[in-house]
Amino acid sequence: HLAKCCNPVPGDQIVGYITRGRGVSVHMIDCKNITNNKEEFERMIDVTWAIDSSASKYKVTIQIVSNNNPGVLANIMMVASETKVNIGSVSARIDEKNSTAQITMGIDVNNNDHLEYIMGKMRRVKDVHSVGRYLSSNR
């Protein structure tokens, strides 16, 4: 199964982790849950993508940091609409001290190239500082 902590998508470098009782969990190669678990290195196995990624959707969480200005979220949502990405969740936190917003968005993508395309479009939105994958550190 695909690990929820890093949500790997086709195109990512991946590694398998033999779990206790749940089979193999597939993680991104740089997932903190894998890199911080070196004492169980013998439970890691090589895995590869062997599916037609155009037929599947993968859930990924991205984090967007922007200025806290009126209309920024609307412009980000417009990009999501234009790229025809399905949004499963959105949340935002405001940092009053820095006048910035952190927007976390759960989206469905076909593969890593599709994800990079969407993030690239969002990076061009006025007042957006950064867009990247949000990786949970929890298993």
A tleap script that builds the chain and sets N, CA, C and O, in Angstrom:
source leaprc.protein.ff14SB
mol = sequence {
  NHIE LEU ALA LYS CYS CYS ASN PRO VAL PRO
  GLY ASP GLN ILE VAL GLY TYR ILE THR ARG
  GLY ARG GLY VAL SER VAL HIE MET ILE ASP
  CYS LYS ASN ILE THR ASN ASN LYS GLU GLU
  PHE GLU ARG MET ILE ASP VAL THR TRP ALA
  ILE ASP SER SER ALA SER LYS TYR LYS VAL
  THR ILE GLN ILE VAL SER ASN ASN ASN PRO
  GLY VAL LEU ALA ASN ILE MET MET VAL ALA
  SER GLU THR LYS VAL ASN ILE GLY SER VAL
  SER ALA ARG ILE ASP GLU LYS ASN SER THR
  ALA GLN ILE THR MET GLY ILE ASP VAL ASN
  ASN ASN ASP HIE LEU GLU TYR ILE MET GLY
  LYS MET ARG ARG VAL LYS ASP VAL HIE SER
  VAL GLY ARG TYR LEU SER SER ASN CARG
}
set mol.1.N position { 0.843 -1.185 0.000 }
set mol.1.CA position { 0.000 0.000 0.000 }
set mol.1.C position { 0.884 1.242 0.000 }
set mol.1.O position { 2.040 1.196 0.420 }
set mol.2.N position { 0.328 2.347 -0.474 }
set mol.2.CA position { 1.072 3.599 -0.518 }
set mol.2.C position { 1.016 4.267 0.851 }
set mol.2.O position { -0.053 4.392 1.447 }
set mol.3.N position { 2.167 4.689 1.340 }
set mol.3.CA position { 2.257 5.308 2.663 }
set mol.3.C position { 1.541 6.655 2.677 }
set mol.3.O position { 1.666 7.444 1.741 }
set mol.4.N position { 0.798 6.906 3.737 }
set mol.4.CA position { 0.054 8.162 3.882 }
set mol.4.C position { 0.961 9.319 4.311 }
set mol.4.O position { 0.614 10.483 4.110 }
set mol.5.N position { 2.111 9.009 4.896 }
set mol.5.CA position { 2.994 10.062 5.395 }
set mol.5.C position { 3.625 10.875 4.268 }
set mol.5.O position { 3.820 12.082 4.410 }
set mol.6.N position { 3.946 10.226 3.152 }
set mol.6.CA position { 4.626 10.926 2.057 }
set mol.6.C position { 3.859 10.875 0.740 }
set mol.6.O position { 4.218 11.581 -0.202 }
set mol.7.N position { 2.815 10.058 0.652 }
set mol.7.CA position { 1.956 9.975 -0.535 }
set mol.7.C position { 2.751 9.919 -1.842 }
set mol.7.O position { 2.682 10.850 -2.644 }
set mol.8.N position { 3.500 8.845 -2.062 }
set mol.8.CA position { 4.271 8.758 -3.306 }
set mol.8.C position { 3.356 8.669 -4.526 }
set mol.8.O position { 2.261 8.111 -4.464 }
set mol.9.N position { 3.833 9.233 -5.633 }
set mol.9.CA position { 3.117 9.184 -6.902 }
set mol.9.C position { 4.083 8.678 -7.966 }
set mol.9.O position { 5.296 8.820 -7.813 }
set mol.10.N position { 3.562 8.086 -9.048 }
set mol.10.CA position { 4.457 7.614 -10.107 }
set mol.10.C position { 5.401 8.724 -10.557 }
set mol.10.O position { 4.990 9.860 -10.795 }
set mol.11.N position { 6.666 8.364 -10.665 }
set mol.11.CA position { 7.712 9.332 -11.000 }
set mol.11.C position { 8.596 9.618 -9.806 }
set mol.11.O position { 9.750 10.011 -9.978 }
set mol.12.N position { 8.077 9.429 -8.584 }
set mol.12.CA position { 8.883 9.585 -7.372 }
set mol.12.C position { 9.801 8.378 -7.235 }
set mol.12.O position { 9.455 7.277 -7.663 }
set mol.13.N position { 10.970 8.585 -6.637 }
set mol.13.CA position { 11.815 7.461 -6.260 }
set mol.13.C position { 11.208 6.868 -5.000 }
set mol.13.O position { 10.874 7.594 -4.063 }
set mol.14.N position { 11.067 5.544 -4.978 }
set mol.14.CA position { 10.358 4.889 -3.884 }
set mol.14.C position { 11.164 3.736 -3.309 }
set mol.14.O position { 12.107 3.239 -3.925 }
set mol.15.N position { 10.765 3.325 -2.104 }
set mol.15.CA position { 11.339 2.170 -1.427 }
set mol.15.C position { 10.199 1.455 -0.722 }
set mol.15.O position { 9.249 2.089 -0.260 }
set mol.16.N position { 10.295 0.131 -0.640 }
set mol.16.CA position { 9.301 -0.657 0.082 }
set mol.16.C position { 9.769 -0.924 1.496 }
set mol.16.O position { 10.961 -1.104 1.745 }
set mol.17.N position { 8.827 -0.950 2.416 }
set mol.17.CA position { 9.109 -1.230 3.821 }
set mol.17.C position { 8.175 -2.355 4.251 }
set mol.17.O position { 6.953 -2.210 4.207 }
set mol.18.N position { 8.756 -3.468 4.663 }
set mol.18.CA position { 7.940 -4.610 5.078 }
set mol.18.C position { 7.411 -4.326 6.481 }
set mol.18.O position { 8.171 -4.280 7.448 }
set mol.19.N position { 6.103 -4.139 6.572 }
set mol.19.CA position { 5.484 -3.808 7.853 }
set mol.19.C position { 5.174 -5.087 8.625 }
set mol.19.O position { 5.281 -6.192 8.094 }
set mol.20.N position { 4.799 -4.917 9.856 }
set mol.20.CA position { 4.368 -6.058 10.670 }
set mol.20.C position { 2.859 -6.199 10.517 }
set mol.20.O position { 2.086 -5.447 11.110 }
set mol.21.N position { 2.455 -7.176 9.712 }
set mol.21.CA position { 1.036 -7.476 9.590 }
set mol.21.C position { 0.276 -6.736 8.518 }
set mol.21.O position { -0.909 -7.012 8.327 }
set mol.22.N position { 0.903 -5.794 7.795 }
set mol.22.CA position { 0.174 -5.036 6.770 }
set mol.22.C position { 0.815 -5.126 5.394 }
set mol.22.O position { 0.441 -4.376 4.493 }
set mol.23.N position { 1.770 -6.025 5.215 }
set mol.23.CA position { 2.418 -6.171 3.918 }
set mol.23.C position { 3.486 -5.126 3.704 }
set mol.23.O position { 4.169 -4.723 4.646 }
set mol.24.N position { 3.632 -4.687 2.471 }
set mol.24.CA position { 4.670 -3.725 2.113 }
set mol.24.C position { 4.060 -2.334 2.002 }
set mol.24.O position { 3.045 -2.141 1.332 }
set mol.25.N position { 4.681 -1.382 2.656 }
set mol.25.CA position { 4.296 0.015 2.590 }
set mol.25.C position { 5.298 0.718 1.674 }
set mol.25.O position { 6.508 0.609 1.875 }
set mol.26.N position { 4.799 1.437 0.670 }
set mol.26.CA position { 5.659 2.113 -0.292 }
set mol.26.C position { 5.805 3.577 0.104 }
set mol.26.O position { 4.821 4.301 0.254 }
set mol.27.N position { 7.074 4.000 0.273 }
set mol.27.CA position { 7.404 5.369 0.695 }
set mol.27.C position { 8.272 6.048 -0.356 }
set mol.27.O position { 8.934 5.380 -1.151 }
set mol.28.N position { 8.267 7.386 -0.356 }
set mol.28.CA position { 9.252 8.119 -1.127 }
set mol.28.C position { 10.612 7.824 -0.506 }
set mol.28.O position { 10.715 7.642 0.707 }
set mol.29.N position { 11.640 7.776 -1.319 }
set mol.29.CA position { 12.964 7.383 -0.848 }
set mol.29.C position { 13.498 8.330 0.234 }
set mol.29.O position { 14.312 7.921 1.062 }
set mol.30.N position { 13.047 9.591 0.236 }
set mol.30.CA position { 13.529 10.548 1.230 }
set mol.30.C position { 12.512 10.816 2.347 }
set mol.30.O position { 12.632 11.803 3.073 }
set mol.31.N position { 11.521 9.943 2.481 }
set mol.31.CA position { 10.526 10.083 3.547 }
set mol.31.C position { 11.211 9.998 4.905 }
set mol.31.O position { 12.020 9.102 5.145 }
set mol.32.N position { 10.888 10.920 5.778 }
set mol.32.CA position { 11.499 10.937 7.115 }
set mol.32.C position { 11.213 9.661 7.910 }
set mol.32.O position { 12.030 9.249 8.733 }
set mol.33.N position { 10.066 9.038 7.671 }
set mol.33.CA position { 9.760 7.797 8.383 }
set mol.33.C position { 10.686 6.662 7.959 }
set mol.33.O position { 10.878 5.707 8.712 }
set mol.34.N position { 11.252 6.755 6.780 }
set mol.34.CA position { 12.206 5.749 6.312 }
set mol.34.C position { 13.622 6.149 6.719 }
set mol.34.O position { 14.364 5.333 7.265 }
set mol.35.N position { 13.994 7.385 6.459 }
set mol.35.CA position { 15.372 7.811 6.737 }
set mol.35.C position { 15.667 7.874 8.229 }
set mol.35.O position { 16.823 7.741 8.630 }
set mol.36.N position { 14.646 8.073 9.060 }
set mol.36.CA position { 14.853 8.115 10.511 }
set mol.36.C position { 14.728 6.743 11.161 }
set mol.36.O position { 14.805 6.630 12.384 }
set mol.37.N position { 14.538 5.703 10.359 }
set mol.37.CA position { 14.297 4.371 10.888 }
set mol.37.C position { 15.403 3.407 10.447 }
set mol.37.O position { 15.133 2.273 10.053 }
set mol.38.N position { 16.649 3.876 10.521 }
set mol.38.CA position { 17.787 3.105 10.024 }
set mol.38.C position { 17.990 1.787 10.767 }
set mol.38.O position { 18.571 0.857 10.208 }
set mol.39.N position { 17.525 1.684 12.017 }
set mol.39.CA position { 17.714 0.433 12.767 }
set mol.39.C position { 16.921 -0.719 12.156 }
set mol.39.O position { 17.193 -1.878 12.467 }
set mol.40.N position { 15.957 -0.430 11.303 }
set mol.40.CA position { 15.176 -1.489 10.666 }
set mol.40.C position { 15.435 -1.522 9.158 }
set mol.40.O position { 14.549 -1.846 8.368 }
set mol.41.N position { 16.659 -1.183 8.783 }
set mol.41.CA position { 17.049 -1.124 7.374 }
set mol.41.C position { 16.812 -2.448 6.651 }
set mol.41.O position { 16.489 -2.456 5.463 }
set mol.42.N position { 16.970 -3.565 7.362 }
set mol.42.CA position { 16.806 -4.878 6.728 }
set mol.42.C position { 15.366 -5.131 6.272 }
set mol.42.O position { 15.124 -6.066 5.509 }
set mol.43.N position { 14.414 -4.320 6.720 }
set mol.43.CA position { 13.013 -4.486 6.326 }
set mol.43.C position { 12.676 -3.696 5.062 }
set mol.43.O position { 11.534 -3.725 4.603 }
set mol.44.N position { 13.654 -2.995 4.498 }
set mol.44.CA position { 13.424 -2.219 3.284 }
set mol.44.C position { 13.758 -3.069 2.068 }
set mol.44.O position { 14.720 -3.837 2.072 }
set mol.45.N position { 12.942 -2.918 1.024 }
set mol.45.CA position { 13.148 -3.667 -0.213 }
set mol.45.C position { 13.029 -2.722 -1.407 }
set mol.45.O position { 12.396 -1.669 -1.328 }
set mol.46.N position { 13.651 -3.125 -2.512 }
set mol.46.CA position { 13.529 -2.351 -3.747 }
set mol.46.C position { 12.150 -2.572 -4.348 }
set mol.46.O position { 11.673 -3.704 -4.421 }
set mol.47.N position { 11.513 -1.492 -4.776 }
set mol.47.CA position { 10.234 -1.558 -5.468 }
set mol.47.C position { 10.278 -0.587 -6.642 }
set mol.47.O position { 11.063 0.362 -6.641 }
set mol.48.N position { 9.439 -0.825 -7.636 }
set mol.48.CA position { 9.336 0.073 -8.785 }
set mol.48.C position { 7.872 0.279 -9.134 }
set mol.48.O position { 7.009 -0.509 -8.747 }
set mol.49.N position { 7.611 1.338 -9.863 }
set mol.49.CA position { 6.261 1.593 -10.359 }
set mol.49.C position { 6.002 0.646 -11.520 }
set mol.49.O position { 6.810 0.566 -12.445 }
set mol.50.N position { 4.893 -0.067 -11.484 }
set mol.50.CA position { 4.556 -1.008 -12.548 }
set mol.50.C position { 3.100 -0.870 -12.961 }
set mol.50.O position { 2.427 -1.862 -13.242 }
set mol.51.N position { 2.617 0.372 -12.996 }
set mol.51.CA position { 1.222 0.609 -13.336 }
set mol.51.C position { 1.126 1.702 -14.386 }
set mol.51.O position { 2.058 2.485 -14.569 }
set mol.52.N position { 0.000 1.750 -15.069 }
set mol.52.CA position { -0.286 2.820 -16.013 }
set mol.52.C position { -0.802 4.006 -15.206 }
set mol.52.O position { -1.964 4.042 -14.801 }
set mol.53.N position { 0.078 4.972 -14.981 }
set mol.53.CA position { -0.276 6.091 -14.100 }
set mol.53.C position { -1.359 6.993 -14.687 }
set mol.53.O position { -1.993 7.742 -13.943 }
set mol.54.N position { -1.588 6.942 -15.993 }
set mol.54.CA position { -2.607 7.816 -16.581 }
set mol.54.C position { -4.019 7.391 -16.181 }
set mol.54.O position { -4.959 8.181 -16.281 }
set mol.55.N position { -4.169 6.157 -15.732 }
set mol.55.CA position { -5.491 5.652 -15.383 }
set mol.55.C position { -5.815 5.821 -13.905 }
set mol.55.O position { -6.953 5.588 -13.498 }
set mol.56.N position { -4.846 6.221 -13.098 }
set mol.56.CA position { -5.042 6.305 -11.650 }
set mol.56.C position { -4.857 7.731 -11.154 }
set mol.56.O position { -4.184 8.548 -11.782 }
set mol.57.N position { -5.464 8.003 -10.022 }
set mol.57.CA position { -5.284 9.284 -9.339 }
set mol.57.C position { -4.636 9.004 -7.993 }
set mol.57.O position { -4.944 8.006 -7.341 }
set mol.58.N position { -3.744 9.882 -7.585 }
set mol.58.CA position { -3.018 9.735 -6.326 }
set mol.58.C position { -3.213 10.992 -5.501 }
set mol.58.O position { -3.125 12.110 -6.010 }
set mol.59.N position { -3.478 10.792 -4.225 }
set mol.59.CA position { -3.701 11.913 -3.323 }
set mol.59.C position { -2.363 12.464 -2.843 }
set mol.59.O position { -1.498 11.725 -2.374 }
set mol.60.N position { -2.214 13.773 -2.973 }
set mol.60.CA position { -1.005 14.470 -2.557 }
set mol.60.C position { -1.428 15.729 -1.818 }
set mol.60.O position { -2.426 16.359 -2.168 }
set mol.61.N position { -0.673 16.088 -0.806 }
set mol.61.CA position { -0.929 17.337 -0.093 }
set mol.61.C position { 0.183 18.316 -0.431 }
set mol.61.O position { 1.366 17.988 -0.343 }
set mol.62.N position { -0.212 19.523 -0.821 }
set mol.62.CA position { 0.763 20.570 -1.103 }
set mol.62.C position { 0.570 21.699 -0.103 }
set mol.62.O position { -0.510 21.876 0.462 }
set mol.63.N position { 1.649 22.461 0.104 }
set mol.63.CA position { 1.574 23.614 0.991 }
set mol.63.C position { 2.011 24.848 0.213 }
set mol.63.O position { 3.048 24.856 -0.449 }
set mol.64.N position { 1.202 25.877 0.312 }
set mol.64.CA position { 1.432 27.126 -0.392 }
set mol.64.C position { 1.638 28.211 0.660 }
set mol.64.O position { 0.837 28.343 1.585 }
set mol.65.N position { 2.707 28.984 0.521 }
set mol.65.CA position { 2.949 30.127 1.404 }
set mol.65.C position { 2.800 31.377 0.553 }
set mol.65.O position { 3.418 31.503 -0.505 }
set mol.66.N position { 1.973 32.295 1.030 }
set mol.66.CA position { 1.709 33.519 0.268 }
set mol.66.C position { 1.579 34.702 1.210 }
set mol.66.O position { 1.520 34.546 2.429 }
set mol.67.N position { 1.538 35.889 0.619 }
set mol.67.CA position { 1.173 37.071 1.392 }
set mol.67.C position { -0.277 36.921 1.814 }
set mol.67.O position { -1.067 36.288 1.112 }
set mol.68.N position { -0.629 37.488 2.939 }
set mol.68.CA position { -2.010 37.454 3.409 }
set mol.68.C position { -2.752 38.655 2.833 }
set mol.68.O position { -3.063 39.611 3.543 }
set mol.69.N position { -3.026 38.587 1.538 }
set mol.69.CA position { -3.721 39.663 0.848 }
set mol.69.C position { -5.069 39.179 0.324 }
set mol.69.O position { -5.230 37.994 0.035 }
set mol.70.N position { -6.041 40.087 0.199 }
set mol.70.CA position { -7.339 39.701 -0.350 }
set mol.70.C position { -7.192 39.141 -1.759 }
set mol.70.O position { -6.459 39.687 -2.585 }
set mol.71.N position { -7.893 38.054 -2.021 }
set mol.71.CA position { -7.934 37.482 -3.357 }
set mol.71.C position { -6.881 36.429 -3.664 }
set mol.71.O position { -6.966 35.769 -4.700 }
set mol.72.N position { -5.884 36.250 -2.787 }
set mol.72.CA position { -4.828 35.274 -3.076 }
set mol.72.C position { -5.412 33.869 -3.149 }
set mol.72.O position { -5.136 33.131 -4.095 }
set mol.73.N position { -6.214 33.495 -2.158 }
set mol.73.CA position { -6.799 32.156 -2.172 }
set mol.73.C position { -7.704 31.970 -3.389 }
set mol.73.O position { -7.709 30.900 -3.999 }
set mol.74.N position { -8.453 32.983 -3.740 }
set mol.74.CA position { -9.325 32.896 -4.926 }
set mol.74.C position { -8.486 32.673 -6.185 }
set mol.74.O position { -8.881 31.897 -7.054 }
set mol.75.N position { -7.338 33.340 -6.295 }
set mol.75.CA position { -6.467 33.167 -7.456 }
set mol.75.C position { -5.853 31.767 -7.492 }
set mol.75.O position { -5.693 31.188 -8.567 }
set mol.76.N position { -5.512 31.228 -6.334 }
set mol.76.CA position { -4.985 29.864 -6.257 }
set mol.76.C position { -6.062 28.871 -6.677 }
set mol.76.O position { -5.789 27.929 -7.421 }
set mol.77.N position { -7.278 29.083 -6.202 }
set mol.77.CA position { -8.383 28.202 -6.575 }
set mol.77.C position { -8.699 28.311 -8.073 }
set mol.77.O position { -9.131 27.334 -8.684 }
set mol.78.N position { -8.489 29.470 -8.654 }
set mol.78.CA position { -8.694 29.653 -10.093 }
set mol.78.C position { -7.687 28.796 -10.868 }
set mol.78.O position { -8.040 28.178 -11.872 }
set mol.79.N position { -6.451 28.761 -10.408 }
set mol.79.CA position { -5.439 27.913 -11.050 }
set mol.79.C position { -5.842 26.449 -10.937 }
set mol.79.O position { -5.715 25.695 -11.902 }
set mol.80.N position { -6.325 26.040 -9.768 }
set mol.80.CA position { -6.782 24.660 -9.585 }
set mol.80.C position { -7.899 24.347 -10.576 }
set mol.80.O position { -7.929 23.263 -11.159 }
set mol.81.N position { -8.805 25.279 -10.765 }
set mol.81.CA position { -9.908 25.081 -11.710 }
set mol.81.C position { -9.394 24.997 -13.144 }
set mol.81.O position { -9.815 24.131 -13.910 }
set mol.82.N position { -8.481 25.900 -13.503 }
set mol.82.CA position { -7.935 25.911 -14.863 }
set mol.82.C position { -7.165 24.634 -15.190 }
set mol.82.O position { -7.193 24.166 -16.328 }
set mol.83.N position { -6.483 24.072 -14.201 }
set mol.83.CA position { -5.707 22.846 -14.436 }
set mol.83.C position { -6.556 21.599 -14.241 }
set mol.83.O position { -6.071 20.476 -14.383 }
set mol.84.N position { -7.827 21.805 -13.914 }
set mol.84.CA position { -8.792 20.708 -13.741 }
set mol.84.C position { -8.351 19.685 -12.696 }
set mol.84.O position { -8.558 18.483 -12.863 }
set mol.85.N position { -7.743 20.174 -11.622 }
set mol.85.CA position { -7.319 19.293 -10.536 }
set mol.85.C position { -8.456 19.157 -9.537 }
set mol.85.O position { -9.122 20.139 -9.209 }
set mol.86.N position { -8.676 17.949 -9.056 }
set mol.86.CA position { -9.688 17.724 -8.033 }
set mol.86.C position { -9.092 18.064 -6.668 }
set mol.86.O position { -8.007 17.594 -6.324 }
set mol.87.N position { -9.800 18.877 -5.900 }
set mol.87.CA position { -9.347 19.282 -4.576 }
set mol.87.C position { -10.162 18.520 -3.542 }
set mol.87.O position { -11.392 18.586 -3.539 }
set mol.88.N position { -9.477 17.800 -2.668 }
set mol.88.CA position { -10.146 17.039 -1.618 }
set mol.88.C position { -10.252 17.783 -0.314 }
set mol.88.O position { -11.167 17.542 0.474 }
set mol.89.N position { -9.307 18.702 -0.074 }
set mol.89.CA position { -9.332 19.470 1.173 }
set mol.89.C position { -8.517 20.744 1.005 }
set mol.89.O position { -7.585 20.808 0.204 }
set mol.90.N position { -8.895 21.766 1.787 }
set mol.90.CA position { -8.158 23.029 1.832 }
set mol.90.C position { -8.232 23.559 3.253 }
set mol.90.O position { -9.295 23.566 3.873 }
set mol.91.N position { -7.093 24.001 3.760 }
set mol.91.CA position { -7.092 24.706 5.044 }
set mol.91.C position { -6.048 25.804 4.971 }
set mol.91.O position { -5.085 25.715 4.210 }
set mol.92.N position { -6.249 26.832 5.766 }
set mol.92.CA position { -5.319 27.963 5.755 }
set mol.92.C position { -5.083 28.451 7.178 }
set mol.92.O position { -5.982 28.449 8.018 }
set mol.93.N position { -3.848 28.866 7.417 }
set mol.93.CA position { -3.481 29.493 8.686 }
set mol.93.C position { -2.801 30.817 8.363 }
set mol.93.O position { -2.018 30.917 7.418 }
set mol.94.N position { -3.107 31.812 9.150 }
set mol.94.CA position { -2.538 33.133 8.950 }
set mol.94.C position { -1.468 33.370 10.013 }
set mol.94.O position { -1.678 33.095 11.194 }
set mol.95.N position { -0.320 33.884 9.577 }
set mol.95.CA position { 0.742 34.307 10.487 }
set mol.95.C position { 0.696 35.830 10.515 }
set mol.95.O position { 1.246 36.499 9.640 }
set mol.96.N position { 0.030 36.364 11.537 }
set mol.96.CA position { -0.173 37.813 11.645 }
set mol.96.C position { 1.153 38.562 11.729 }
set mol.96.O position { 1.279 39.661 11.188 }
set mol.97.N position { 2.134 37.979 12.398 }
set mol.97.CA position { 3.433 38.631 12.587 }
set mol.97.C position { 4.121 38.883 11.244 }
set mol.97.O position { 4.694 39.950 11.025 }
set mol.98.N position { 4.062 37.900 10.352 }
set mol.98.CA position { 4.718 38.018 9.046 }
set mol.98.C position { 3.760 38.416 7.930 }
set mol.98.O position { 4.182 38.624 6.792 }
set mol.99.N position { 2.477 38.522 8.247 }
set mol.99.CA position { 1.435 38.825 7.267 }
set mol.99.C position { 1.460 37.835 6.096 }
set mol.99.O position { 1.346 38.211 4.929 }
set mol.100.N position { 1.615 36.547 6.457 }
set mol.100.CA position { 1.609 35.497 5.436 }
set mol.100.C position { 0.505 34.491 5.732 }
set mol.100.O position { -0.032 34.431 6.838 }
set mol.101.N position { 0.188 33.712 4.723 }
set mol.101.CA position { -0.795 32.636 4.865 }
set mol.101.C position { -0.123 31.333 4.457 }
set mol.101.O position { 0.640 31.289 3.492 }
set mol.102.N position { -0.418 30.265 5.210 }
set mol.102.CA position { 0.014 28.920 4.840 }
set mol.102.C position { -1.246 28.158 4.455 }
set mol.102.O position { -2.120 27.917 5.287 }
set mol.103.N position { -1.324 27.787 3.193 }
set mol.103.CA position { -2.490 27.091 2.667 }
set mol.103.C position { -2.087 25.649 2.391 }
set mol.103.O position { -1.141 25.393 1.647 }
set mol.104.N position { -2.801 24.719 2.989 }
set mol.104.CA position { -2.553 23.300 2.767 }
set mol.104.C position { -3.711 22.760 1.939 }
set mol.104.O position { -4.877 22.937 2.292 }
set mol.105.N position { -3.372 22.094 0.824 }
set mol.105.CA position { -4.393 21.657 -0.113 }
set mol.105.C position { -4.164 20.194 -0.491 }
set mol.105.O position { -3.077 19.820 -0.932 }
set mol.106.N position { -5.191 19.381 -0.315 }
set mol.106.CA position { -5.141 17.988 -0.754 }
set mol.106.C position { -5.682 17.893 -2.163 }
set mol.106.O position { -6.818 18.287 -2.425 }
set mol.107.N position { -4.866 17.367 -3.084 }
set mol.107.CA position { -5.274 17.287 -4.487 }
set mol.107.C position { -5.051 15.874 -5.028 }
set mol.107.O position { -4.309 15.083 -4.445 }
set mol.108.N position { -5.700 15.575 -6.141 }
set mol.108.CA position { -5.524 14.299 -6.829 }
set mol.108.C position { -4.717 14.539 -8.098 }
set mol.108.O position { -5.063 15.402 -8.905 }
set mol.109.N position { -3.625 13.765 -8.276 }
set mol.109.CA position { -2.771 13.911 -9.455 }
set mol.109.C position { -2.564 12.560 -10.125 }
set mol.109.O position { -2.792 11.512 -9.521 }
set mol.110.N position { -2.129 12.598 -11.383 }
set mol.110.CA position { -1.845 11.376 -12.143 }
set mol.110.C position { -0.456 10.826 -11.849 }
set mol.110.O position { -0.269 9.613 -11.753 }
set mol.111.N position { 0.522 11.726 -11.706 }
set mol.111.CA position { 1.913 11.335 -11.505 }
set mol.111.C position { 2.717 12.557 -11.074 }
set mol.111.O position { 2.159 13.632 -10.858 }
set mol.112.N position { 4.030 12.384 -10.951 }
set mol.112.CA position { 4.895 13.465 -10.488 }
set mol.112.C position { 4.928 14.622 -11.489 }
set mol.112.O position { 4.960 15.782 -11.077 }
set mol.113.N position { 4.921 14.335 -12.788 }
set mol.113.CA position { 4.926 15.403 -13.798 }
set mol.113.C position { 3.666 16.257 -13.691 }
set mol.113.O position { 3.734 17.483 -13.785 }
set mol.114.N position { 2.528 15.616 -13.497 }
set mol.114.CA position { 1.258 16.330 -13.329 }
set mol.114.C position { 1.318 17.223 -12.088 }
set mol.114.O position { 0.893 18.377 -12.126 }
set mol.115.N position { 1.844 16.684 -10.999 }
set mol.115.CA position { 1.988 17.457 -9.761 }
set mol.115.C position { 2.887 18.673 -9.977 }
set mol.115.O position { 2.546 19.780 -9.561 }
set mol.116.N position { 4.036 18.469 -10.630 }
set mol.116.CA position { 4.965 19.580 -10.879 }
set mol.116.C position { 4.333 20.649 -11.759 }
set mol.116.O position { 4.574 21.839 -11.557 }
set mol.117.N position { 3.532 20.237 -12.728 }
set mol.117.CA position { 2.835 21.184 -13.595 }
set mol.117.C position { 1.888 22.067 -12.775 }
set mol.117.O position { 1.880 23.289 -12.926 }
set mol.118.N position { 1.096 21.439 -11.913 }
set mol.118.CA position { 0.143 22.182 -11.084 }
set mol.118.C position { 0.872 23.126 -10.136 }
set mol.118.O position { 0.505 24.295 -10.016 }
set mol.119.N position { 1.906 22.620 -9.460 }
set mol.119.CA position { 2.651 23.472 -8.522 }
set mol.119.C position { 3.332 24.627 -9.252 }
set mol.119.O position { 3.397 25.737 -8.725 }
set mol.120.N position { 3.840 24.376 -10.456 }
set mol.120.CA position { 4.469 25.443 -11.242 }
set mol.120.C position { 3.484 26.556 -11.573 }
set mol.120.O position { 3.825 27.737 -11.497 }
set mol.121.N position { 2.264 26.178 -11.940 }
set mol.121.CA position { 1.230 27.181 -12.229 }
set mol.121.C position { 0.893 27.995 -10.979 }
set mol.121.O position { 0.713 29.210 -11.045 }
set mol.122.N position { 0.811 27.301 -9.836 }
set mol.122.CA position { 0.477 28.000 -8.589 }
set mol.122.C position { 1.595 28.926 -8.133 }
set mol.122.O position { 1.329 29.953 -7.510 }
set mol.123.N position { 2.835 28.578 -8.432 }
set mol.123.CA position { 3.974 29.434 -8.066 }
set mol.123.C position { 3.916 30.774 -8.786 }
set mol.123.O position { 4.478 31.759 -8.306 }
set mol.124.N position { 3.241 30.822 -9.932 }
set mol.124.CA position { 3.149 32.054 -10.716 }
set mol.124.C position { 2.036 32.988 -10.259 }
set mol.124.O position { 1.915 34.102 -10.768 }
set mol.125.N position { 1.220 32.544 -9.300 }
set mol.125.CA position { 0.142 33.391 -8.786 }
set mol.125.C position { 0.767 34.556 -8.014 }
set mol.125.O position { 1.686 34.370 -7.217 }
set mol.126.N position { 0.253 35.750 -8.266 }
set mol.126.CA position { 0.746 36.948 -7.580 }
set mol.126.C position { 0.644 36.755 -6.067 }
set mol.126.O position { -0.365 36.259 -5.564 }
set mol.127.N position { 1.678 37.144 -5.360 }
set mol.127.CA position { 1.788 37.096 -3.897 }
set mol.127.C position { 2.102 35.706 -3.341 }
set mol.127.O position { 2.200 35.550 -2.124 }
set mol.128.N position { 2.261 34.694 -4.196 }
set mol.128.CA position { 2.657 33.365 -3.711 }
set mol.128.C position { 4.168 33.329 -3.596 }
set mol.128.O position { 4.880 33.645 -4.549 }
set mol.129.N position { 4.660 32.937 -2.410 }
set mol.129.CA position { 6.101 32.843 -2.161 }
set mol.129.C position { 6.654 31.469 -2.519 }
set mol.129.O position { 7.715 31.362 -3.134 }
set mol.130.N position { 5.928 30.413 -2.130 }
set mol.130.CA position { 6.428 29.058 -2.385 }
set mol.130.C position { 5.271 28.063 -2.465 }
set mol.130.O position { 4.203 28.267 -1.888 }
set mol.131.N position { 5.522 26.983 -3.199 }
set mol.131.CA position { 4.583 25.874 -3.313 }
set mol.131.C position { 5.419 24.604 -3.276 }
set mol.131.O position { 6.390 24.477 -4.022 }
set mol.132.N position { 5.052 23.669 -2.416 }
set mol.132.CA position { 5.785 22.411 -2.335 }
set mol.132.C position { 4.924 21.312 -1.756 }
set mol.132.O position { 3.815 21.550 -1.280 }
set mol.133.N position { 5.457 20.101 -1.806 }
set mol.133.CA position { 4.742 18.973 -1.218 }
set mol.133.C position { 4.791 19.087 0.287 }
set mol.133.O position { 5.801 19.476 0.872 }
set mol.134.N position { 3.686 18.742 0.892 }
set mol.134.CA position { 3.593 18.705 2.355 }
set mol.134.C position { 3.734 17.256 2.763 }
set mol.134.O position { 2.904 16.420 2.405 }
set mol.135.N position { 4.777 16.956 3.509 }
set mol.135.CA position { 5.040 15.592 3.935 }
set mol.135.C position { 4.787 15.478 5.424 }
set mol.135.O position { 5.443 16.145 6.224 }
set mol.136.N position { 3.858 14.652 5.789 }
set mol.136.CA position { 3.549 14.409 7.192 }
set mol.136.C position { 4.652 13.578 7.804 }
set mol.136.O position { 5.195 12.688 7.150 }
set mol.137.N position { 4.993 13.856 9.055 }
set mol.137.CA position { 6.022 13.053 9.718 }
set mol.137.C position { 5.395 11.922 10.532 }
set mol.137.O position { 6.108 11.158 11.183 }
set mol.138.N position { 4.076 11.813 10.499 }
set mol.138.CA position { 3.385 10.760 11.247 }
set mol.138.C position { 3.158 9.545 10.364 }
set mol.138.O position { 2.915 9.680 9.165 }
set mol.139.N position { 3.235 8.366 10.952 }
set mol.139.CA position { 2.945 7.139 10.202 }
set mol.139.C position { 1.486 6.879 10.153 }
set mol.139.O position { 1.055 5.888 9.563 }
savepdb mol mol.pdb
quit
